[in-house]
Amino acid sequence: MKQLLERAKRSRKTQRLRQLLDRAIDGVRDTLAPGPRLQPVPVRVKRRKG
């Protein structure tokens, strides 16, 4: 049971980190891209209900 909890916690942490990384990369790409942006940058945030 404890192992399962630890694994769940770890996966949640990695998800969060990956999300932050994605957002940072998007920001860098935004600043580097020349010319006007035609489409907005997709925000990959899934809201959890409850």
VEXVO-398992 format. One record per residue (C-alpha): residue number from 0; chain; x negated, y negated, z. Coordinates in Angstrom, 2 decimals, m for minus. Each point is the difference from the previous one (the first is absolute). Last residue first. Example, Ala and Ser with C-alpha at 12.3 -4.5 7.8 and 13.67 -1.06 7.14 Angstrom:
2
@nr: 1&kette: A&u: m13.67&v: 1.06&w: 7.14
@nr: 0&kette: A&u: 1.37&v: 3.44&w: 0.66
***
This chain:
50
@nr: 49&kette: A&u: 14.20&v: m18.21&w: m7.15
@nr: 48&kette: A&u: m0.70&v: m0.49&w: m3.65
@nr: 47&kette: A&u: m3.51&v: 0.31&w: m1.35
@nr: 46&kette: A&u: m1.06&v: m2.66&w: m2.44
@nr: 45&kette: A&u: m2.13&v: 1.13&w: m2.90
@nr: 44&kette: A&u: m2.67&v: m2.48&w: m0.88
@nr: 43&kette: A&u: m1.77&v: 0.26&w: m3.32
@nr: 42&kette: A&u: 0.22&v: m3.57&w: m1.18
@nr: 41&kette: A&u: m0.13&v: m0.11&w: m3.76
@nr: 40&kette: A&u: m1.96&v: m2.99&w: m1.26
@nr: 39&kette: A&u: 2.30&v: m2.33&w: m1.86
@nr: 38&kette: A&u: 0.24&v: 0.31&w: m3.78
@nr: 37&kette: A&u: m1.23&v: m2.53&w: m2.50
@nr: 36&kette: A&u: m3.00&v: m1.27&w: 1.90
@nr: 35&kette: A&u: m1.45&v: m3.09&w: m1.58
@nr: 34&kette: A&u: m3.56&v: 0.02&w: m1.34
@nr: 33&kette: A&u: m3.10&v: 1.65&w: 1.41
@nr: 32&kette: A&u: 0.21&v: 2.92&w: 2.46
@nr: 31&kette: A&u: m2.68&v: m0.30&w: 2.67
@nr: 30&kette: A&u: 2.17&v: m1.61&w: 2.68
@nr: 29&kette: A&u: 2.81&v: 2.48&w: m0.51
@nr: 28&kette: A&u: m2.33&v: 3.00&w: m0.13
@nr: 27&kette: A&u: m1.44&v: m1.08&w: 3.34
@nr: 26&kette: A&u: 3.48&v: m0.24&w: 1.48
@nr: 25&kette: A&u: 1.01&v: 3.38&w: m1.38
@nr: 24&kette: A&u: m3.15&v: 1.54&w: 1.46
@nr: 23&kette: A&u: 0.87&v: m1.44&w: 3.41
@nr: 22&kette: A&u: 3.56&v: 1.33&w: m0.22
@nr: 21&kette: A&u: m1.19&v: 3.47&w: m0.97
@nr: 20&kette: A&u: m2.51&v: 0.00&w: 2.85
@nr: 19&kette: A&u: 2.68&v: m0.97&w: 2.49
@nr: 18&kette: A&u: 2.24&v: 2.81&w: m1.25
@nr: 17&kette: A&u: m2.85&v: 2.51&w: 0.12
@nr: 16&kette: A&u: m0.74&v: m1.00&w: 3.57
@nr: 15&kette: A&u: 3.64&v: 0.40&w: 1.03
@nr: 14&kette: A&u: 0.25&v: 3.40&w: m1.67
@nr: 13&kette: A&u: m3.26&v: 1.06&w: 1.67
@nr: 12&kette: A&u: 1.40&v: m0.96&w: 3.39
@nr: 11&kette: A&u: 3.24&v: 1.88&w: m0.60
@nr: 10&kette: A&u: m1.98&v: 3.07&w: m1.08
@nr: 9&kette: A&u: m2.06&v: m0.18&w: 3.17
@nr: 8&kette: A&u: 3.03&v: m0.28&w: 2.25
@nr: 7&kette: A&u: 1.70&v: 2.94&w: m1.70
@nr: 6&kette: A&u: m3.16&v: 2.08&w: 0.30
@nr: 5&kette: A&u: m0.34&v: m0.85&w: 3.69
@nr: 4&kette: A&u: 3.63&v: 0.90&w: 0.64
@nr: 3&kette: A&u: m0.39&v: 3.31&w: m1.81
@nr: 2&kette: A&u: m3.13&v: 0.81&w: 1.98
@nr: 1&kette: A&u: 1.82&v: m0.72&w: 3.26
@nr: 0&kette: A&u: 2.78&v: 2.39&w: m0.95
***
